[in-house]
């Protein structure tokens, strides 16, 4: 593999709210020793040229004047010159957009949840492998330093996990939010379970399924309360319980409790990302194992500290009391969304000189597990988006 710096050239399908965070973060300056840098070379938008130009300038996109603006996403996918397309349209559109990108043999990073259902993503995973391209769900939290340290260093030390609490409650809904907002429109995939539960369920998945011991984790209970005074029963307060079983007898070994809300708790007037930095009085993730428990402060999307309380017999202090430790693994710069961008860029770089004949889907097992949890939680809790959004579309 070459030691030369690789510039990953990105195309953005949609100038969405999350793209306004993703793109500036990915394009942050790198030091001279960085092996990977990123560049935005193309965008597609249904808005006019003037709005696209203003958007790029407003978000301080480096080299904005050289970014090619397409007014047809199909044309961009079919004719554009780029390495990876970033898809951040509403999740009911993901299947259609990703399928077309894979059809055009494009490498794809698609926002989470990758699709509305597990079956939809399974179909795309199989297609990406056949098309010999790279596909990845943009669950950026899995690639942050604190998350990687938890998986690689802490979980092997704290003993078998017995119980997990994971919450992502955040006041997306406020008196200032229009009832026509994407966050309340079920036709656009709105609902706390898909928008926020995907993060909380990812933490439960990390805690319950990072062990090498074979086992199975299933949703055994789900309950939902809708957002008050909003049409179409957009889900708000959700409670999901998961059970992990192991062995031939399917013995239960651990339980996970996952909760969400898009109305509580916290303030609602400051800008969205300022509110995500507000301190909370309790951890949003708590992992309890035989030798220790690990808690993660809010927000669960961007962990930077791991609070560990050791209580195994050989790990306590001289008086036999729990020993506490704070492990800091800060994001190096920006929001840290660029970590996942580096992962897919490295894979694309390595494959450009050596094609295998089969594509690669980064993180497929975890993405598919979480989508399966979401499917079952919606089924048990009575959350439905209808066949048009949840069904597997006919061959496109």
Protein Blocks (a to p, Z undefined) as FASTA:
>chain_A
ZZbdcddddddehjafklmmmmmmmmpccdfklcbdcddfbdcdfbdfklmmmmmmmnop
ghklmpccdfbfklmmmmmccfbdcdfbdfklmmmmmmmmmmnopacdddddfblbfklm
mmmmmmmmmnopacddfbfklmgmklmmmmmmmmmmnopafbdcddddddfbafklcfkb
mklmmknopajklmmmmmmmmmmmmmmmmpfbdcddddfbdcddddehiahiiafbdcdd
ddddedjkopafbdcdddddfkbgcdfkbcfklmmmpccfbdfbdcddfkbccdddddfk
lccbdcdddfbfklmcfkopacddddddddfbhjhlmmmmmmmmmmmmmmmmocghiacd
ehklmmmmmmmmmmmmmmmnopaebjklmmccddZZ
